[in-house]
Amino acid sequence: MKTFYALVHKDDDSGFGDAPGCFSAADTLADVLPNAAEALSLYFEDAPVPDASDVSAVRARAALRAGAFLIAVPLIESTSRVVRANISLDKGTLDAIDAAASARGLTRSAFRAEGARREIEGRH
């Protein structure tokens, strides 16, 4: 997973915005990270992913206006390669995962992977 840094600012008549190299907007501060993560993922969908900049380099070139701030935006690079991983859970948690996955038409693995991705990208 790579981490990119986004400059976030809010104009009086707009939502929050700006991810590096692409644009993202949000109506609330809580939506800034998940929307930026989605925009970054879509931006690099058909393009090579460069090395992420060091946060000090981003700070040096960012125009931090009053009220602007930087956030760390995770990029989970999707690949077609599936890797098997064994985990240990208590039985009650595993039963709850299986029931929730089944209700959504997902496998246990797909449900856990989606939950982990949502947590990493701030989409609670």
Residue pairs with C-beta under 8 A, 6 or more apart in sequence:
1 74
1 75
1 76
1 77
1 120
2 49
2 51
2 52
2 74
2 75
2 77
3 52
3 72
3 73
3 74
3 75
4 19
4 20
4 40
4 52
4 53
4 72
4 73
4 75
5 20
5 52
5 53
5 55
5 58
5 70
5 71
5 72
5 73
6 18
6 19
6 20
6 24
6 36
6 40
6 70
6 71
6 73
7 18
7 20
7 58
7 62
7 63
7 64
7 68
7 69
7 70
8 16
8 17
8 18
8 32
8 36
8 68
8 69
8 70
8 71
9 16
9 17
9 18
9 65
9 67
9 68
9 69
10 16
10 17
10 67
14 25
15 25
15 26
15 27
16 25
16 26
16 27
16 28
16 29
16 31
16 32
17 23
17 24
17 25
17 26
18 24
19 36
19 39
19 40
19 43
19 73
20 40
20 53
20 58
20 73
21 43
22 39
22 40
22 42
22 43
23 39
24 32
24 35
24 36
24 38
24 39
24 40
25 35
26 32
26 35
26 36
32 71
33 71
33 73
33 121
33 122
34 121
34 122
34 123
36 71
36 73
37 73
37 74
37 75
37 121
37 122
37 123
38 121
40 73
40 75
41 75
41 76
41 78
44 75
44 77
49 75
49 77
52 75
55 70
55 72
58 70
59 70
62 68
62 70
64 70
74 120
74 121
76 117
76 120
76 121
87 112
89 97
97 108
97 111
97 112
98 108
100 111
101 107
101 108
101 110
101 111
104 111
106 114
118 124
